[in-house]
Amino acid sequence: MEHLEHLSVYLQAGGSVLLLVGFLLVTTMLQQRAMVQTTVVLDSASSAVKMTQLYESACAYFERRKVPGLFSSPAHLISIWALLFIVFLCALMTFFGAAFFSQDATPSYVLGGARAVGPATPELAGYQSATVFTASMAFLSAYIWMIAQIVNRINNNDMNPISYHFLSVRLLTACLMAGIARLVIEAIPELKTVIAPAGGPPFGLAVIGFVIGWKPTFWIDELYDWALKLLRSTRLKQRKPAQDNMPQDMSLLMIQGMIDGKIERLQELDIDNCQRLARENAVILWLRTPYNLEMIVDWVAQAQLCMLFEDDKIEALRKIGVRDIFGYLEMIAPPDTRTAIHGVLQTVPIEVIAGHLDYIAKEPAFTRLQELRKAITAV
């Protein structure tokens, strides 16, 4: 029975590394297959669509993001294996740290802090074990965050060799900051009483480790602010804009037809507001979502109109049937309907409305979308 318990620990330690390797392999294979399918769909587009700038841009986009074999590509070789090695070392610390440090331990300034100045004692071993425990919780939290980040990056074709180096550094930073936090807490009686009370299990250290692992800068920022308050000083920083001067939250809910499921699908592609949607390549969105090209063009056209006005003006335009940038441009072109639009918008000067004719016509995102729209209607 004891042998099986030890075996389960070995499986957990090795499993964290094998899970990451298998995850990278499977997701890379799926991404490569998706790229092949994307090429097939691109080739099936109409000749008119193929002549547009957005189509050419989409082809270049997917060409740049073809995924090589991660574990054989020279560009990824060092970064991938460095990440796996760091995960392996952190897994050993996490799953075997209790056995290594809970009994007799060699005094270490890194793990024991000021307590390591004296001779080795059972109390020092317990203290150093608690430091390793805090760092272990930070690793588990950072590991979960890393998996989620890799999913998001691979889904958005944004995983470069340097990205794996950043993940490695983040893992090490999380563990290091958690260990430092544990040592600093010992020097602050108020925190020590709450987080690591004497004579009881240090449950609070698990929370600290998890929070730091998820956001390593959290502890640094909080400690810095606490030190400034202690010294009765304030750090110089830019003042925030007044509440009335804050820009509106251009949520995707401003777009007609957007419900929770569609919003979540776009957010998976890192499109979380109208400003981002207004500048996106409609062909790429068509290839990466289950929606047809006509619907994508409609959403982007609505988002471009939302870039011009606040939400109350958008609602007023919709009430008279102007729901996207194309409809707005057609309405303000003739002088008589331009006057009618001015009456609807009221506080917007008619000179500003007239100036939108030149502004919109010179906007690259609009001209490319207009070209694609004409190609669709020509089919």
C-alpha positions in Angstrom: 0.0 0.0 0.0 2.8 2.4 0.9 4.5 1.6 -2.5 1.3 2.6 -4.3 1.2 5.9 -2.4 4.7 6.7 -3.5 3.9 5.6 -7.0 0.9 8.0 -7.2 3.2 10.9 -6.2 5.6 9.9 -9.0 2.7 9.8 -11.5 1.5 13.2 -10.4 5.0 14.7 -10.8 5.7 13.2 -14.2 2.1 13.6 -15.3 2.3 17.4 -15.1 5.2 17.3 -17.6 3.6 14.7 -19.8 0.3 16.6 -19.7 2.1 19.7 -21.0 3.9 17.8 -23.8 0.8 16.0 -24.9 -1.2 19.2 -24.8 1.3 21.0 -27.0 1.4 18.1 -29.5 -2.3 17.7 -29.7 -3.1 21.4 -30.0 -0.4 21.8 -32.6 -1.8 19.0 -34.7 -5.2 20.4 -34.5 -3.9 23.8 -35.5 -2.1 22.4 -38.5 -5.3 20.6 -39.6 -7.3 23.8 -39.2 -4.8 25.6 -41.4 -5.2 23.0 -44.1 -9.0 23.3 -43.9 -8.6 27.1 -44.0 -6.6 26.9 -47.3 -9.4 24.7 -48.8 -12.0 27.3 -47.9 -9.9 30.2 -49.2 -9.5 28.4 -52.5 -13.3 27.9 -52.8 -14.0 31.6 -52.6 -15.5 33.4 -55.6 -13.2 35.1 -58.1 -14.6 38.5 -57.2 -13.7 38.0 -53.5 -10.3 36.8 -54.4 -9.6 40.1 -56.0 -10.1 42.1 -52.8 -7.4 43.4 -50.5 -9.0 41.7 -47.5 -8.7 38.3 -49.2 -5.0 38.9 -50.1 -4.4 40.0 -46.5 -6.1 36.9 -45.2 -3.9 34.7 -47.4 -0.8 36.4 -46.1 -2.1 36.1 -42.5 -2.5 32.3 -42.6 0.7 31.9 -44.6 2.7 33.6 -41.8 1.1 31.4 -39.2 1.7 28.0 -40.5 2.8 25.9 -37.5 6.0 23.9 -37.7 6.8 20.8 -35.7 7.3 22.2 -32.3 9.8 19.6 -31.0 11.8 19.5 -34.2 11.7 23.1 -35.4 15.1 24.9 -34.8 13.2 28.1 -33.9 11.2 26.3 -31.2 13.8 23.8 -30.0 15.4 25.8 -27.1 12.3 27.6 -25.9 10.1 24.5 -25.8 12.6 22.3 -24.0 13.5 25.0 -21.6 9.9 25.4 -20.6 9.5 21.6 -20.2 12.7 21.5 -18.1 11.5 24.3 -15.8 8.1 22.6 -15.4 9.8 19.3 -14.5 12.0 21.0 -11.8 9.0 22.8 -10.4 7.0 19.6 -10.4 9.7 17.8 -8.4 9.7 20.7 -5.9 5.9 20.6 -5.7 5.3 16.9 -5.4 8.4 15.9 -3.4 9.2 19.1 -1.5 7.5 17.9 1.6 9.7 14.8 1.7 12.8 16.8 1.1 12.3 19.7 3.5 9.8 18.6 6.2 12.4 16.7 8.3 16.0 17.7 8.6 17.1 20.5 6.3 20.2 22.3 5.4 20.0 26.0 6.5 19.3 28.1 3.4 19.0 31.9 3.3 16.7 31.5 0.2 14.2 29.3 2.1 14.8 30.1 5.7 15.6 33.8 5.4 16.9 35.3 8.7 16.1 32.1 10.6 18.9 30.3 8.6 21.5 32.5 10.4 21.4 30.2 13.4 22.0 26.4 13.6 19.8 23.8 11.9 16.8 22.9 14.0 13.5 21.1 13.5 11.8 24.5 13.6 14.0 25.8 10.8 13.1 22.7 8.7 9.4 23.4 9.2 9.9 27.0 8.3 11.8 26.2 5.1 9.2 23.6 4.2 6.5 26.2 4.5 8.5 28.4 2.1 8.6 25.6 -0.4 4.9 25.0 0.2 4.1 28.6 -0.7 6.2 28.4 -3.9 4.6 25.1 -4.8 1.1 26.7 -4.6 2.4 29.5 -6.8 3.6 26.9 -9.4 0.3 25.1 -9.5 -1.6 28.3 -10.0 0.9 29.5 -12.6 0.7 26.1 -14.3 -3.1 26.4 -14.7 -2.7 30.0 -15.9 -0.1 28.9 -18.4 -2.3 26.2 -19.9 -5.1 28.6 -20.3 -2.8 31.2 -21.9 -1.4 28.6 -24.4 -5.0 27.7 -25.4 -5.7 31.3 -26.1 -2.5 32.0 -27.9 -2.7 28.9 -30.1 -6.3 29.6 -30.9 -5.4 33.1 -32.0 -2.2 32.0 -33.9 -0.1 34.1 -31.6 2.3 31.5 -30.3 5.9 32.4 -31.2 9.2 30.9 -29.9 9.7 33.8 -27.6 6.3 33.2 -26.1 7.6 30.0 -24.5 10.5 31.9 -23.0 8.1 34.4 -21.4 6.1 31.5 -20.0 9.2 30.0 -18.5 10.2 33.3 -16.9 6.7 33.7 -15.6 6.8 30.3 -13.9 10.1 31.1 -12.2 9.0 34.6 -11.2 5.9 33.2 -9.6 7.8 30.7 -7.5 10.5 33.2 -6.6 8.0 35.9 -5.6 5.9 33.5 -3.6 9.0 32.4 -1.6 10.0 36.1 -1.0 6.5 36.9 0.1 6.6 34.1 2.6 9.9 35.5 4.0 8.6 39.1 4.1 5.4 38.0 5.9 7.5 36.7 8.7 8.8 40.3 9.3 5.4 41.9 9.5 3.6 40.8 12.7 0.2 41.9 11.5 0.4 39.8 8.3 2.0 36.8 10.1 -0.8 36.6 12.6 -3.4 36.4 9.9 -1.6 34.3 7.2 0.7 32.1 9.2 -0.3 31.9 12.8 2.1 30.2 15.2 1.2 26.7 16.2 -1.2 26.1 13.3 -1.0 24.9 9.7 -0.2 27.9 7.4 -3.4 27.7 5.4 -3.0 31.4 4.5 0.2 30.7 2.7 -1.7 28.6 0.2 -3.9 31.6 -0.7 -0.9 33.9 -1.0 0.9 31.4 -3.2 -2.1 30.8 -5.4 -2.7 34.6 -5.9 0.9 35.3 -6.6 1.1 32.4 -9.1 -1.9 33.7 -11.0 -0.6 37.3 -11.0 3.1 37.5 -9.9 3.0 41.3 -9.9 0.2 41.4 -7.3 2.5 40.9 -4.3 5.1 43.4 -5.6 2.4 46.1 -6.1 0.7 45.5 -2.8 4.0 45.4 -0.9 5.2 48.6 -2.6 1.9 50.4 -1.7 2.2 49.1 1.9 5.7 50.4 2.2 4.8 53.8 0.8 2.0 54.1 3.4 4.4 53.1 6.1 6.8 55.7 5.0 3.9 58.2 4.6 4.9 58.9 1.1 3.1 58.8 -2.3 4.4 57.6 -5.6 4.2 59.9 -8.6 1.8 58.7 -11.2 -0.4 60.2 -13.9 -3.9 61.4 -12.8 -6.8 59.4 -14.1 -9.4 61.2 -16.3 -12.5 62.4 -14.7 -15.5 60.0 -14.8 -17.4 62.2 -17.3 -14.3 62.2 -19.6 -13.9 58.4 -19.7 -14.5 56.8 -23.1 -17.6 54.7 -23.4 -17.4 51.0 -22.9 -17.8 49.9 -26.6 -19.2 46.5 -25.7 -20.1 44.1 -28.5 -23.7 44.3 -27.2 -23.9 47.6 -29.2 -24.0 45.4 -32.4 -27.4 44.2 -33.5 -27.6 40.4 -33.5 -25.0 39.9 -30.9 -26.0 37.6 -28.1 -24.0 35.8 -25.4 -23.0 32.8 -27.6 -21.8 35.0 -30.5 -20.0 37.4 -28.2 -18.2 34.5 -26.4 -17.1 33.1 -29.8 -15.6 36.5 -30.9 -13.9 36.9 -27.5 -12.1 33.6 -28.0 -10.4 35.4 -30.9 -9.5 38.3 -28.6 -12.3 40.5 -30.1 -13.9 42.0 -27.1 -15.2 45.4 -28.2 -16.5 47.4 -31.2 -13.2 49.2 -31.8 -11.4 45.9 -32.3 -14.2 44.4 -34.5 -14.3 47.6 -36.6 -10.6 47.0 -37.6 -10.7 43.3 -38.1 -10.3 41.5 -41.4 -13.8 40.1 -42.3 -12.4 37.3 -44.4 -10.3 36.0 -41.5 -13.3 36.2 -39.2 -15.3 34.2 -41.7 -12.7 31.5 -41.9 -12.3 31.2 -38.1 -16.0 31.3 -37.1 -19.1 29.4 -38.1 -20.8 32.5 -39.5 -21.2 33.4 -43.1 -19.3 36.2 -44.8 -22.4 38.4 -45.3 -23.1 38.4 -41.5 -19.4 39.1 -40.7 -19.4 42.1 -43.1 -22.7 43.4 -41.5 -21.2 43.2 -38.0 -18.0 45.0 -39.0 -20.0 47.7 -40.7 -22.1 48.2 -37.6 -18.9 48.4 -35.5 -17.5 51.1 -37.8 -20.6 53.2 -37.3 -20.2 52.8 -33.5 -16.8 54.3 -33.8 -18.3 57.6 -34.8 -20.9 58.2 -32.1 -21.9 57.5 -28.6 -24.5 54.8 -27.9 -27.5 57.3 -27.7 -26.7 58.6 -31.2 -26.4 55.0 -32.6 -29.9 54.2 -31.1 -31.3 57.4 -32.7 -29.9 56.4 -36.1 -31.3 52.9 -35.9 -34.8 54.2 -35.2 -34.7 55.8 -38.7 -33.2 52.7 -40.4 -29.5 53.7 -40.4 -27.8 50.7 -38.8 -24.3 50.5 -40.3 -21.5 52.7 -41.9 -22.8 52.0 -45.4 -26.3 53.2 -44.6 -24.9 56.3 -42.8 -22.7 57.2 -45.7 -25.6 57.0 -48.2 -27.8 59.1 -46.0 -25.3 62.0 -45.5 -24.3 62.2 -49.2 -27.3 64.1 -50.5 -27.7 67.6 -48.8 -31.4 67.1 -48.0 -31.0 63.8 -46.2 -27.9 65.1 -44.5 -30.1 67.8 -43.0 -32.5 65.1 -41.8 -29.6 63.2 -40.2 -28.6 66.4 -38.5 -32.0 66.8 -37.1 -31.9 63.2 -35.7 -28.4 63.7 -34.1 -29.2 67.2 -32.9 -26.1 68.1 -30.9 -23.7 67.0 -33.7 -23.0 70.0 -36.0 -23.9 69.6 -39.6 -20.4 70.5 -40.6 -19.1 67.5 -38.7 -21.6 65.3 -40.4 -20.5 66.6 -43.8 -16.8 66.0 -42.8 -17.6 62.4 -42.3 -17.9 62.0 -46.1 -14.2 62.6 -46.6 -13.2 60.9 -43.4 -15.0 57.7 -44.1 -13.9 57.6 -47.7 -10.2 57.8 -46.6 -10.5 55.2 -43.8 -8.6 52.1 -44.9 -10.8 49.7 -42.8 -13.9 51.1 -44.6 -12.5 51.1 -48.1 -11.4 47.5 -47.8 -14.7 46.4 -46.3 -16.6 48.3 -49.1 -14.5 46.5 -51.7 -15.4 43.1 -50.2 -19.1 44.0 -49.9 -19.2 44.9 -53.6 -17.4 41.6 -54.4 -20.1 39.7 -52.5 -23.0 41.5 -54.1 -21.4 40.9 -57.5 -21.5 37.1 -57.1 
